[in-house]
Amino acid sequence: MTDKEKVIQAIFDAIDEVNSALPGDQQLEKSEDEVLYGQSGKLDSLGFVNLIVTIEEAITNAFDVVCTLADEKAFSLKNSPFRTVATLANFIESNLNENAEK
């Protein structure tokens, strides 16, 4: 399994965990195109924060590294890394690669 596949699987695991506490109409699909944040997103702000924390924990467990997603770097980007599962996976993979090079 590639790092990208592990990242996506960790995100999907977090989605499963968050979905277990959500009503059916607010649950997220396990798809790379699923919108996580924005007008067409299904989560309210608290649900979104819960998802991000759960993803951070899943990435930490999968890669044995401390993962912080909501930081200055993420919020300073022109295009939000939190828009979809795919954009978030790309952002996480990029951060993992940067940390591996240090």
trRosetta pair geometry for C-beta under 8 A, 3 or more apart (Angstrom, degrees):
i j d omega theta_ij theta_ji phi_ij phi_ji
1 5 4.6 -125 -169 91 87 127
1 6 5.4 108 131 -58 118 85
1 9 7.4 -17 -171 -7 143 144
2 5 4.7 98 53 7 77 101
2 6 7.0 -138 98 -4 42 86
3 6 5.5 -56 -149 38 34 113
3 7 6.2 37 152 -23 67 103
3 63 7.9 49 -141 -100 95 119
3 93 5.8 122 121 -132 110 96
3 96 6.2 -168 -178 102 135 148
3 97 7.8 131 107 -62 163 87
4 7 5.7 -51 -149 33 31 113
4 8 6.5 28 154 -15 64 105
4 89 6.5 73 -159 161 77 114
4 93 5.3 6 -94 -95 73 147
5 8 5.8 -53 -146 39 32 109
5 9 6.2 33 154 -19 65 107
6 9 5.6 -54 -145 38 30 112
6 10 6.3 34 153 -22 64 104
6 62 5.4 157 169 169 107 130
6 63 7.1 117 130 -66 135 91
7 10 5.7 -54 -150 34 30 112
7 11 6.5 30 151 -17 64 104
7 59 6.9 21 -127 -110 74 100
7 62 7.6 166 -87 102 41 151
7 89 4.8 128 119 -148 119 84
7 92 4.9 159 -150 95 129 126
7 93 5.3 -100 -21 -64 163 88
7 96 7.4 -136 -77 -8 123 145
8 11 5.6 -52 -149 36 34 112
8 12 6.3 34 152 -18 66 105
8 32 6.8 -34 -132 -89 125 97
8 85 7.0 71 -135 159 84 111
8 89 5.1 13 -76 -116 77 143
9 12 5.6 -53 -146 39 33 112
9 13 6.3 39 152 -23 65 102
9 62 7.4 146 85 -118 100 147
10 13 5.6 -49 -147 33 32 114
10 14 6.5 33 151 -18 63 103
10 55 6.8 95 133 -153 96 69
10 58 3.9 150 -173 137 91 110
10 59 5.2 106 146 -75 156 58
10 61 7.6 163 -128 64 113 91
10 62 4.6 -93 -80 -16 126 152
11 14 5.6 -54 -152 36 33 112
11 15 6.4 38 148 -22 65 103
11 55 5.6 15 -112 -125 67 111
11 58 7.1 169 -66 90 28 146
11 85 5.6 137 137 -150 146 97
11 88 6.4 126 -112 100 142 122
11 89 6.1 -87 -15 -76 149 93
11 92 7.8 -172 -57 9 112 155
12 15 5.4 -48 -147 33 35 116
12 16 6.6 42 151 -22 64 99
12 30 4.5 58 -135 -144 102 116
12 85 7.8 47 -66 -149 72 140
13 16 5.7 -49 -154 31 33 114
13 17 6.6 31 149 -18 64 104
13 58 5.1 157 80 -133 115 137
14 17 5.6 -54 -150 36 35 112
14 18 6.2 29 154 -14 68 107
14 51 6.3 100 145 -161 114 67
14 54 4.1 139 -151 122 100 102
14 55 4.3 -53 -42 -77 177 62
14 57 7.5 136 -101 59 108 88
14 58 4.6 -112 -55 -12 101 145
15 18 5.9 -57 -142 42 30 106
15 19 5.9 35 157 -24 66 110
15 28 4.9 -103 -150 84 110 122
15 30 5.5 162 86 -89 147 82
15 34 7.7 63 -117 88 148 162
15 51 7.3 27 -94 -139 58 108
15 85 7.8 -23 -55 -99 138 123
16 19 5.8 -56 -143 36 25 113
16 20 6.8 37 155 -33 60 99
16 30 7.4 12 -56 -72 83 126
17 20 6.0 -48 -161 15 30 115
17 54 5.3 -167 82 -162 130 139
18 21 6.5 -71 -169 39 40 99
18 22 6.5 28 145 -20 73 119
18 28 7.0 28 87 17 119 120
18 47 7.0 102 -175 -168 120 84
18 50 5.9 133 -122 118 108 107
18 51 4.9 4 -82 -93 163 79
18 54 5.6 -162 -54 32 100 163
19 22 5.4 -70 -142 38 40 111
19 27 4.3 59 -138 -141 101 102
19 28 6.1 -118 -74 38 104 76
21 50 8.0 -85 69 153 139 154
22 26 4.4 -120 179 90 118 106
22 27 5.0 157 92 -78 122 68
22 28 8.0 70 52 -6 160 74
22 47 6.9 65 -94 -132 121 129
23 26 5.2 72 61 18 78 105
23 27 7.4 -128 96 -32 37 86
24 27 5.8 -41 -149 2 34 118
25 42 7.7 -164 140 -153 59 118
26 42 5.0 154 -154 160 55 108
26 43 6.8 96 -177 -90 100 52
26 47 7.0 -105 167 -125 126 166
27 42 7.2 -34 60 129 18 155
28 34 5.4 86 -174 174 96 144
28 36 7.3 22 -124 -104 140 71
28 42 6.2 -174 -80 51 70 131
28 43 7.3 -14 -59 -44 111 106
28 51 7.6 72 -17 -113 152 140
29 34 4.8 -170 66 -91 83 122
30 34 7.3 -48 -112 -24 9 146
30 85 7.9 94 -157 -94 44 164
31 34 4.6 122 63 -37 85 93
31 85 6.6 159 95 25 44 143
32 84 6.8 58 158 146 55 114
32 85 4.9 -125 -136 86 38 111
32 86 4.1 63 174 -63 98 96
32 89 7.0 -54 -132 11 96 142
33 84 5.9 -42 -157 -160 29 137
33 85 7.2 -16 19 37 16 101
33 86 6.7 15 -75 -12 42 120
34 84 6.2 138 74 -155 44 80
34 85 5.0 50 50 -18 94 113
35 38 5.9 -84 -177 51 119 108
35 40 4.9 55 71 95 169 96
35 41 4.9 -126 128 -83 100 66
35 42 7.6 124 82 -9 91 76
35 83 6.7 -52 -139 169 74 63
35 84 5.6 -50 -99 -94 44 78
36 41 5.9 4 130 -123 20 120
36 43 7.1 -5 -171 21 58 127
36 48 6.9 112 161 -130 85 94
36 51 6.8 -158 -157 117 110 153
36 82 5.5 -109 92 172 120 73
36 83 6.7 108 44 129 88 15
36 84 6.2 153 0 -118 90 20
36 85 6.6 124 -43 -58 114 56
36 88 6.4 25 11 -31 156 138
37 41 5.1 5 -114 -65 13 157
37 43 7.6 -43 -88 59 59 110
37 48 5.9 78 -95 -136 95 136
37 80 6.4 -99 85 137 129 145
37 82 4.3 26 13 127 143 106
37 83 6.0 -88 59 -101 89 32
38 41 5.1 119 50 -20 56 106
38 80 7.7 167 -61 60 106 148
38 83 6.1 26 -24 -133 131 74
41 48 7.2 33 151 -85 147 117
42 47 7.9 -76 110 114 72 150
43 47 3.5 -143 -158 100 98 118
43 48 4.5 139 115 -59 130 73
43 51 6.3 -73 -102 -13 168 135
44 47 5.0 93 48 12 66 106
44 48 7.0 -126 98 -8 32 91
45 48 5.6 -54 -147 35 31 113
45 49 6.5 31 155 -18 65 104
46 49 5.8 -52 -148 36 32 110
46 50 6.3 36 152 -20 64 106
47 50 5.5 -53 -148 37 32 115
47 51 6.4 35 152 -22 64 103
48 51 5.6 -52 -150 33 32 113
48 52 6.5 31 153 -18 65 104
48 82 7.7 62 -170 176 117 133
49 52 5.8 -53 -148 36 33 111
49 53 6.4 31 155 -16 66 106
50 53 5.9 -56 -148 38 29 110
50 54 6.2 28 154 -18 64 110
51 54 5.7 -60 -147 40 29 111
51 55 6.2 30 155 -20 66 106
52 55 5.7 -52 -146 36 31 111
52 56 6.4 36 153 -22 63 103
52 69 5.4 -137 -165 72 101 132
52 70 5.8 56 160 -39 150 112
52 82 7.5 -28 -88 -120 115 122
53 56 5.6 -50 -150 32 32 115
53 57 6.6 31 152 -17 63 103
54 57 5.8 -52 -151 36 33 111
54 58 6.4 33 151 -19 65 106
55 58 5.5 -55 -145 38 34 112
55 59 6.2 32 156 -18 68 105
55 67 7.9 -102 125 122 73 137
55 69 6.6 20 93 -24 116 153
55 88 7.3 -42 -172 161 163 137
55 92 7.9 -115 159 -80 117 144
56 59 6.0 -56 -146 38 28 108
56 60 6.3 31 154 -21 63 108
56 67 4.7 -171 -151 97 70 100
56 68 6.5 33 -132 -102 129 33
56 69 5.6 -129 -76 -4 98 103
57 60 5.6 -53 -147 36 30 114
57 61 6.4 27 156 -15 64 107
57 67 8.0 -133 -43 58 17 114
58 61 5.8 -56 -149 39 30 109
58 62 6.1 24 156 -17 66 112
59 62 5.7 -57 -138 41 30 108
59 63 5.9 -13 174 18 68 114
59 65 7.4 -48 140 68 90 90
59 67 4.0 50 93 -39 123 171
59 92 6.1 -126 -111 -158 144 132
59 96 8.0 -133 -171 -71 116 117
60 63 7.0 -77 -131 54 16 81
60 64 7.4 53 176 -111 53 16
60 65 6.4 -122 -125 76 57 45
60 66 6.1 16 -114 -118 109 33
60 67 4.9 -133 -58 14 78 101
61 64 7.7 15 -163 -68 20 52
63 67 7.4 90 54 -55 121 119
63 96 6.2 -98 -149 -125 163 126
65 96 7.0 146 49 -122 155 84
65 99 6.3 105 -164 122 150 154
67 92 7.3 14 -150 -140 127 103
67 95 7.7 103 -136 111 84 138
68 71 5.3 73 125 -48 108 118
69 74 6.1 67 167 -68 61 158
69 81 7.8 -137 -169 97 98 126
69 82 7.9 107 155 -81 121 100
69 88 7.6 13 -150 -154 137 101
69 91 7.6 82 -143 117 94 125
69 92 7.1 -33 -102 -87 106 93
70 74 6.1 -95 -125 62 30 146
70 75 7.4 45 -164 -42 64 106
71 74 5.4 100 52 9 62 101
71 75 7.3 -145 99 4 31 94
72 75 6.1 -69 -145 47 30 101
72 76 5.8 26 161 -23 69 116
73 76 6.0 -63 -141 36 24 108
73 77 7.2 39 158 -39 59 96
73 95 8.0 131 100 -96 147 110
74 77 6.4 -46 -165 5 30 113
74 80 7.9 44 169 -152 82 64
74 81 5.5 -89 -144 35 90 123
74 82 7.2 65 176 -34 119 101
74 91 6.8 67 -114 -176 94 143
77 80 6.7 140 84 -97 107 27
77 81 6.2 67 51 -29 156 92
79 83 7.1 -43 169 -20 87 138
79 87 7.2 -115 137 -148 108 138
80 83 4.9 122 85 -45 98 88
80 87 7.2 71 104 132 62 146
81 87 5.3 -166 -153 144 46 95
81 88 5.5 103 153 -100 83 51
81 90 7.2 -138 -140 74 97 87
81 91 3.4 51 -154 -61 139 154
82 87 7.2 -50 21 98 10 115
82 88 5.9 50 -112 -82 40 105
83 87 4.7 36 51 40 97 153
83 88 7.7 -167 46 -39 53 82
84 87 4.9 95 50 10 78 98
84 88 6.9 -145 92 -1 41 89
85 88 5.9 -64 -150 42 28 109
85 89 6.1 31 154 -23 66 109
86 89 5.7 -53 -144 35 29 112
86 90 6.4 30 156 -19 63 105
87 90 5.7 -51 -149 35 33 113
87 91 6.4 35 152 -20 64 106
88 91 5.5 -53 -148 37 34 114
88 92 6.3 32 155 -18 67 106
89 92 5.8 -54 -145 38 30 109
89 93 6.2 30 156 -19 65 108
90 93 5.8 -55 -144 38 28 110
90 94 6.3 32 155 -21 63 107
91 94 5.8 -56 -150 35 28 113
91 95 6.5 26 153 -17 63 106
92 95 5.7 -56 -150 37 32 111
92 96 6.3 33 153 -20 66 105
93 96 5.7 -53 -147 36 32 113
93 97 6.4 32 154 -18 64 106
94 97 5.8 -56 -150 37 29 111
94 98 6.4 31 152 -19 64 106
95 98 5.6 -52 -146 36 32 112
95 99 6.3 29 156 -16 65 107
96 99 5.9 -57 -147 39 29 109
96 100 6.3 32 153 -23 64 107
97 100 5.6 -53 -146 33 31 113
97 101 6.6 31 155 -20 62 105
98 101 5.9 -59 -155 33 31 111
98 102 7.1 37 149 -30 62 101
99 102 5.7 -47 -156 18 39 116
